[in-house]
């Protein structure tokens, strides 16, 4: 059962990464880079903004891979790693909800991933 929950959490992270990359590029980063600010006229800063945004997506996919490999028995995921993963996603979900006043749906996925990971850990113990 805990393995299935980790696979579900990993799948939700992949969904989150997809929407972060595609929708974020379309609705946030693209329009931001089309702005006329002094910083955005610098090609280096533009590249850093794009790199930072899409690096987050890559890191999300790395965490999804870790959870899936742990669930599949291909990686040794110890309790501390899973606790840190769960607490981090729950914290990110709460921060997203508070900062965006519940208007950005990211908090739902972030919190769900954390809660599912924590539940998997509790069942595993």
C-alpha positions in Angstrom: 0.0 0.0 0.0 2.8 2.5 0.9 4.5 1.7 -2.4 1.3 2.6 -4.3 1.0 5.9 -2.4 4.6 6.8 -3.3 3.9 6.0 -7.0 0.8 8.3 -6.8 2.8 11.1 -5.2 5.5 10.6 -7.9 2.8 10.8 -10.6 1.3 14.0 -9.1 4.8 15.5 -9.1 5.1 14.8 -12.8 1.7 16.5 -13.4 2.9 19.4 -11.3 6.1 19.6 -13.2 4.3 19.6 -16.5 1.9 22.4 -15.5 4.7 24.4 -13.9 6.8 24.2 -17.1 4.2 24.6 -19.8 1.6 26.8 -18.1 4.2 28.9 -16.2 6.1 29.5 -19.4 2.9 30.6 -21.2 1.2 32.6 -18.5 4.0 34.0 -16.4 7.6 33.7 -17.7 6.8 34.5 -21.4 4.8 37.7 -20.6 7.4 38.7 -18.0 10.2 38.4 -20.5 8.3 40.5 -23.0 8.2 43.4 -20.5 10.4 46.4 -20.9 12.2 46.5 -17.6 15.9 47.3 -17.6 16.8 43.9 -16.1 14.9 42.1 -18.8 16.7 43.9 -21.6 19.9 42.1 -20.5 20.2 38.7 -22.3 22.1 37.2 -19.4 19.4 38.0 -16.9 16.7 36.7 -19.3 18.6 33.4 -19.6 19.0 33.2 -15.8 15.2 33.7 -15.3 14.4 31.0 -17.9 17.0 28.7 -16.5 15.8 29.1 -12.9 12.2 28.5 -13.9 12.9 25.3 -15.8 15.5 24.1 -13.3 12.6 23.9 -10.8 10.8 21.6 -13.2 13.8 19.4 -13.6 14.2 19.1 -9.8 10.5 18.2 -9.4 11.0 15.4 -11.9 14.1 14.2 -10.0 12.0 14.0 -6.8 9.3 12.1 -8.7 12.0 9.7 -9.9 13.3 9.2 -6.3 9.8 8.5 -5.0 9.0 6.1 -7.8 12.3 4.2 -7.4 11.8 4.0 -3.7 8.3 2.6 -4.2 9.6 0.1 -6.8 12.4 -1.0 -4.5 15.1 0.3 -6.8 16.3 2.9 -4.3 16.7 2.9 -0.6 14.5 5.6 0.7 15.0 6.0 4.4 12.4 7.5 6.7 14.2 10.8 7.1 14.3 11.4 3.4 10.6 10.7 3.1 9.8 12.9 6.1 11.8 15.8 4.6 10.1 15.3 1.2 6.7 15.2 2.8 7.2 18.2 5.1 8.8 20.2 2.3 5.8 19.7 0.0 3.3 20.3 2.8 5.2 23.5 3.6 5.3 24.6 0.0 1.6 24.0 -0.3 0.7 26.0 2.8 3.1 28.8 1.6 1.5 28.8 -1.8 -2.0 29.0 -0.4 -1.2 31.8 2.0 0.9 33.9 -0.4 -1.6 33.5 -3.3 -4.6 33.7 -1.0 -5.8 30.3 -2.4 -6.2 31.8 -5.9 -3.3 29.6 -7.4 -4.2 25.9 -7.6 -0.6 24.8 -7.0 -1.2 24.5 -3.2 -3.6 21.6 -3.8 -1.0 19.5 -5.6 1.9 20.5 -3.4 -0.1 19.8 -0.2 -1.5 16.5 -1.6 1.9 15.3 -2.6 3.2 15.9 0.9 0.2 14.4 2.6 0.3 11.3 0.4 4.1 10.9 1.0 3.6 11.3 4.7 0.8 8.7 4.7 3.0 6.3 2.8 5.7 6.7 5.4 3.2 6.1 8.3 1.9 3.0 6.7 5.4 1.8 6.0 6.5 2.1 9.6 
